[in-house]
Amino acid sequence: MTGASGQARVDFWSVEGEPGEAARVLAAALSPEELLGQLFMMTYPGTEPSPLLFEWIRTRALGGIKVFGWNAEDTGLLARVVARVQEAAAASPHGIPPLVATDQEGGWIRHVKGGTSETPGAMAIGASGRPVDAYRAGLYIGRELSALGVTMNFAPTVDLATRPRSPIIGSRAFSDDPATVGALATAFYRGMDAAGVACTAKHFPGHGDTELDSHGILPVIDIDPATLWDRELVPYRMLAAEGIPAVMSGHLAYPRVSGDSTPASLSPALLEGYLRERIGFDGVVVTDDLFMSGAAISGGFAEACVRALEAGNDIIMISRTLGLDDRAWTRLLDKYREEPDFAARVRRSAERVLELKLRYLRPRGKSGVGPAPESERALRSDESKAFFLDLAARSATALPGWKGPLFPSEAGRVLLVGQYGDFFAEGSLAYPAAAWFRYSYSPADAPVAAELESLLSLAGRFDSIVLSVSNRAGEAYLEALADQGRKVWVVSSLSPAFSLGERRRAGGIAVYGYSRESFAAAFAALSGGIEPSGRLPFTP
């Protein structure tokens, strides 16, 4: 059987040679549509893919599927969808399996929910300071993803905790120290690699020095090239040297580095100049979602796709399924046919994508590229549950002002004030007679006035108040209670930056996440059951 070019069809599973050589052989056998198809990663609305997505797989060798949170509340259903996707790919002309990717960083960012582990997250690993914790976190998260047929993970986040109050990065960062981030990220990558899942470091060149969210706006980071090289890029330099297979480009402007306000995801100066040439990274570069506002440019989405590939990206990731005749597709295909230099760029990117697939998917075998049989039984193993509980306890950190535990026998009348069900569940185990006051999770920037008024009128009836703080609203509750002179112990989840102001009247415990295990560790430390041995992973 021959393709449109007259060449014999080459099958992904039978092509011989090491991954780089096999990728070149396979790419040479693909049509222009199939080469371009390898460069797209799409998702689907809801929990079931549409026939349109399967048409992309069947006719254009779609390179990847992105699993977002809305796709993955039910892990059993997700596994069945992944199986159908890989069955469709196996029946396509070259049998090339798509990458199935998600964001499973641990902690706050966990797109595949259902039966997967809730973990303390990156900043907890930074507080423990142990690379072995990063390795084991990557290993256990990777094993769960692999069991579900998810073969690429957009993690670790290697953004620095330069601005720990950031609502977009916050506790997703390991630390504010570049070398520490690089070492822990490398260990996390090694663990996930051992589970057979391809890691993707993000968000290049770095999202840590801004409190703006590139989902809704283009953050502008005003640092010079020397600072970028010696700070933000240190983790990427370390990871590239260790062979990490992929990097995600961020929608972030660095005008003093690139010379203009072009997002890094569309900037040849940053992707080709810094990532490829100076750092020497030759793996796959994937864009953050190109439908995010941070990537919006004049000329629209089609122009953004062209510029993304010209800048040095290999995969265009988008949060929807494009129509078969979408303007972005036809524009790229016309450009491929008319411009030899662009066609050569597309072929090189397709080779990189195929090489990654041959490296990570071929060892699984044709029958193993999808989910494992009874995949959900591989989730939350006894071994992983014990590890993540230990990590939560080991990383629990005494906040400034800590003067020792709030022993249950000395606490008197206790009021638990918080937002999370697991906070109250674990708090009630530590202080069985405690009363509850639950305040709203949103808005995150300020308390609901009526709720704050109710709390302040209630607070005087209690001897001890234990307050959950995870954002600016929680910080405002703490400030108001401190102004009343109340005795407050803090349980800080996510970034502890909101629990470090100068007027804090009592200490507390930081645990960096809001999983049940994290709150169990917090109350164990608060009530005197364990010694909080973690270290604050950034300079206050």
N, C-alpha and C positions, 0 to 999 in steps of 0.2 A: 504494500500500500504506500502511495506517495502523497505528499502534501502539495500545496499550491506552487511551491518552488520547484517541484519535480524531484525533491530529495526523498529518500526513504523515510518513513515514519520511524521515530525513535521513541521508545517507551521509557519513562522515568525509572521504572523498576528494573529494567534490563540493561540500561546504559552502563558501560564499564569504565573503570578508571577511578583515580582519586577525585574528591569532590570538585576541585577546580577544573581539571581536565574534562570530567564528565559533564560539568555545567556548560562548558564551551561547545561540546558535541551536541548536547540537548538544545541549547539556544540556537545553534546553526540550523536545526531542523524545524524551528518554529516559524509560523507566518508572522507578518507584521502585527496582526491583531492579537496573536497569542503572546508575542514579545511584550506588547504594550499591556496586555491583560495581566502579566506577571507583576506589573508595577502598580496595580491598584489593590487596595484593601478596603472592603466595604462592609457595612453592617446591614441589619434589617430591622424594621419596626416590630415591636412586640416580641413574642416568644417563638414564632414560627416564621421561617424564611418564605418569601414569596416565590412564585414560579420565575420571576424576573432574575432573582439571584442565581437560581439553578441554570438559567439560560446563559448568564455570564460564565458560569463554570463550564458548561457544556461547549460553548462556541468560542470562548475567548480565554480559556485557561486562567480564570481569575486567580490572582496571586495570593490573596488572603481574605479571611473573614475576621472582623473585629467584634468581639463580644463585649457589649456594654452592660451596665447594670440592669437595664430594662429587658435584656435577653436572658438573664441568668438568675432569677429568683428561685427557680426550680432546677436543681442540679441534675435530677433524673431526666427531665425534659431536655435540658441542654445537651446531655450525653447522647440522647436519641437524635437531636438535630445535627450534632457533629458527625454522628455515624452516617446520616443521610447525605450530608455534604461530601464526606469522603467517598461514599459509594458512587455519587454522581461524578466526582473527579476521576475515580478509577475507570469509569466507563467512557471518559472523554478521550479524544484521539491520542494524546501522549500520556494519559494517566497521571498527570502532575498533581500531587495533593496540594491544596492551599494551606498556607499557614493559618492556624487558628490562634488568634492573639487576644489578650485582655490586659487589664490593669489590676494586678493582684500584688500590691506592694506589701500588704500586711498593715495592721492598724487601721487607720481611718479610711484608706482607699482599698476597697475589696469589691470589685465589680461582680465576681462570681460568688454569689451568696449561697443560699440553700444550706447544704450540709458541710460547707467548707469551714476551716478553722478561722475563728476570730483571734487575732494575734495582737501582742502589745505594740508592734510597729517599729519603724526605723529609729525614732528618737529614744525608745527604750533600749535598743541595742547600743546606741551611743552612750546611754547612761551606764550600761553595764561595762562598756569599753572592751568587750571580749570578741575578737574575730570569730572564735568558735561559735558564739551565739548567732552571729550573722550567717555563718555557713549553715548551721542547722536550721535557721529560719528559712533560708533559701531552699534547702533540701526538702523540708516538710511541705512548704507551700508548693514547690515544684512537683513533688510526688502527687499532690492532690490535683493539680492542673493536668499533669500527664495522664492520670487515671481517667479524666474527663475528655481527653483528646485535645486539650489546649496545649499547643506546642511552642508558643512564643509569649513572653511576658514583658509588658512595658514597665519594668523595674530592673534594677533599683533606681530610686530617685537619688541623684547625686548633687542636687541643689544644696547649697550651704545654708545653715541657719543664721545667716547674716542679719536678717530681720525676723526674729523668732515670733513676732506678733503677726506675721503674715497670715491672713485667713486662707490662702491658697496653698502654701507650703507648710509652715508651722511644724508640727510633729512628724511630717513626712521626711524631714531632713535628719540624717544621723547626728550631725554636729555642725558647729561653725568653723571647725578646724579642717582645712582642705586635706591634709595628709591623713587625718583620722577618717574622714569621709571616704577617701580613696581606698584605705586599707579595709574598712568594713564593707564597702561596696564590692570590692574584689572578692572577699570571703563569701558574701551573699551570692555573687555570680557563680563562684565555684560550687556552692551547694546546689543551686538551681541547675547548673550544668550537669552535675552528677545525677540529677533526676531526669535528664534528657530534654530540658526545656531551654529554649534560646532566650537569653537575657537581653534587655534593651536599656541602656543607661539614658537617663533623661533629666532635665530638659535642656539640651545644648543651646547656648553655652552656659546657662545657669539662670534659674528663676528665683534665687534666694534673696537678691538685693532689691526687692520690690514688694510692696504689699498689694499691688494691683493684680488682677486676674486676667490672663490672656484669653479666657473664654469670652470676655465681654469688651476688652479694650487692648490696645497694643502697649504694654509696659515699655518705658524708655529707661534704660539703665546707663547712668552717666559715669562710667569709669574709663580709665585709659588702658591702652594695650598692655602695659606692664602689670597692672593690677589684674586684668583678665587672665594673663598667662600664669601669674604666680598665685592666684586665688581660685577663681571659678574653674579654670581648666586643669588644675592639678589632678582631680579625680579622673578626668577623661584621659589624661596622659598616663596615669597608672593603669587604668582599665585597658586602654589600647595596647599597652605593652604586654598585658596579660592575655590578650586575645579575645576580649569580649566581642560577640558576633554582631551587635547592632547598637545604634545610637538613635535617639529620637531628637529631631530638631524642634526647637521651641519658637513660638511666636513672640519674640522679644527683640527690641531694637537696642543696638549698642552703637550709637552714632559716632562716638570718639574712636571706635575701633574700625567700623566699616566705612565711615565717611558719610553716612546718610541714615535715614530712619527706616530703612528696609528691615522687615522682620528677619531674624536669623534663619528662619525656615526657608526664606527666599533669597538669601544673601550669598552669592559666590565668594565674597571676601571672607565670610565666616566659615562656610562649609568647605569650599575648596581650599581657600587660603589657610585657615587655621586647622580645621579638623583633618582634612586629607593630607595637605602638604606639610604643615609644621608638626602636627601630632603624629602623622603617619598612619592614620586609621584607614583601612581598606575594606572594612566590613560593610554591612547594610545600613543605610541612613533612611529612616522613616519619618515622615512629617507627623507632627501632632495634627489633630483633626483640622483639615483645611476649611471646614465650615465654621470654625471659631472666628470671632470678630477680630482677633489679633492678626489674622492672616488676610483680612479684607484689603483689597487694593483696587485701584481704578482698572477697569477692564473686566472685573468680575471673576467668578470662580474659574472659568476656562483659562483666563490669563494667569491666575494663581497656579494652576496645574502646570502650565508651560514653564513658568518661572521656577517652580519648585524643582522640576527635573533639571533645568538648566543650571540651577544653583548647586546641584550635587546630591539631591535626594534620590533614593532608589525606589522607594515606595511612597505613594500618595495615599494617606489614610483619611477616610471620610466617613461621617456618621450617618450614612444613608445608602440606599441602593440607587445608582444612577440609571436612567433610561438608556436603552441600547444606542439611541441616537442623540444622547446628550451632547450639547455643544462642546463640553470639555473633551469628550472622547473624539469627536470628529475633528476638532482642532489639532489634537495631538497626532492623530492618524495622518492627517494631511501633511503636517509638519514632518513626520517621519518619512513620508514618501517623497517629499520635495527637498529636504535639506539633509545631505549626507552626514554632516557633522552631528546633527541632532539624532539621526538614526544610529550612528555609532555610539552616542551617549546612551540611548535606550537599550541597545544590545549589551553594553557593559553593565548597566544596572540590572538587566534581566539575568545576566550571568552571575552577578553577586547574589541575587535572590535565589536562583537555582542552586548555587553552591551552598548557601545556608540550608536549603531544604535537603540537599543530598547529605549534608553533614549531620543534621538533626533528625530528619524523617526517615531516610533510607535505613538506618540501623534498626528502626522499629519494625520494618517489614511491611509489606502491602496490607496484611491482615491486622497489623498492630498500630497503624497510623491514626486510627480512630480511638474511641474510648475503650477502656479495659472492660471485660465482662464483669458485671456486678460492680460497676465503677464506684457507686456510692459507699460501698463497704470499705473502700480505701480512704475515705474522708474521716478526719478527726480520729486518727488511730490513738490507742492508749499511749503510745510512745510520744506522739506529737502533743497530745493534751498535757502530758506531764512536763514536757519541755517548755511549752509556752507558759504554763503556770509558774515554773521555776524562773523563767526569764522575767516575768512580771514581778516576781518577788525580788529577784536579784537586782533589778533596775530601779526599784522603788527608792526615791530620793527625798531626803529631808530638806524641806524648803528653808530659806533663811528665817531665823526667828524660832526655829524648832527648839523646844526646851524639854522634850521627852514626850512619852505617850500620854494619851488620854485614857487612863485605865478605866475600864467599866465600873470598877468598885468606887472610883472617885469622881466619876463624870456627873453625878446627880441627874437632874432632868435634862435629857438630850433631845435636840431638835435636828433632824436631818433635812437639809435643804438642797434640792438638786433637780436635775432634768431627766435622769436616766433610770429606767426600771431596775437595772442591775446594781446601781448605786444604792437604792433603797433596800434591795434584797440582801446585799452583803452588809450594809450598815445595820440592818435589823438583826442579822446574826451576831454582829459584834456588840450591839447595844439593844438587847431585846425589848426594852421598854420605851425605846425612842419614838417620838412623834415625827410625822412627815409634813413637809411643805414642798410641793412640787411647783416649779416655775416653768414657763414656756421655753421651749428650745429656740424658737425664733420670735422676734428678730434677734439676731446674734450680736448686734452692735449696741443695744441698749435694752434695759428691762422694760417690761410692761408696767406702766405707772401704777395701775391698780394692784398688781401683784406685789410690787415693792412696798406699797403702802400697807398692804395686809401683813406682809412679813414683819415690817418694822413694828407694827402694833402688837404682833404676836411674840416677838423675840424676847421681851422682858419676862416672860413666864418660865424661861428655861435657864439652866445653869451653864450649859455647854451647847454650842451650835457647831455642827459639822456641815460645811458648805462645799458643794461641788462647783468647781470653776473650770470652764473650758473655752471661754471667749470673753469679749468685752462686756456682754450683759452680766456674766457671772462676776467679772471684776467690779462692776458697778454695785452689785449686791454686797460684795466684800467691803467696798469703800463705805457704803451706807451703814452697814453693821459696825464697822470700825469707828465711824464717826459717833455712833451711839455708845461706844465703849463696851461693846459686847465681846464676850470671850468666844473667838471663832477659830476653829481648826479647819484648814483647807484640805480638800482632796482635789488635786489638780489633775485633770485628764487633758489629753492633747498637749499643746504647748504650755509649759508653766510660766511663760512670759506674762500672763495675765494675773499671776499670783505673787509678783515680785516687787510691787510698789513700796515706796519708803514708809508708808503709813500702816503697814500690816501690823496688827496687834498680837497675832498668834502665828505660830508656825503651822506646818502641815506636811503633806506627803504628795509628791508628784509621781504619777504612774504612766503618763504619756499616751494612754489609750482608754477606750470606754468599753472594752470587753468585760465579761463577767470575771475572767481571770485577773484583769487589771484592778478591778474594784476589790476583789478578794485580797490581792496583795496590799492595796492601799489600807484597807481596814485591819489587816493583820499587823502592818507597821504602826498604824495609828493607835491601836489598842494594846500594843506591847508584845504581840506574838512573834514578830521578827524585827531584826535590826535593819533600818533602811540604809543599804550599803551603796546605792547608786550615786553617781556624780552628775551634777547638772551639766549637760553636754554643750552648753554655750555660755559665753560670758554675759552676765546680766547687764 
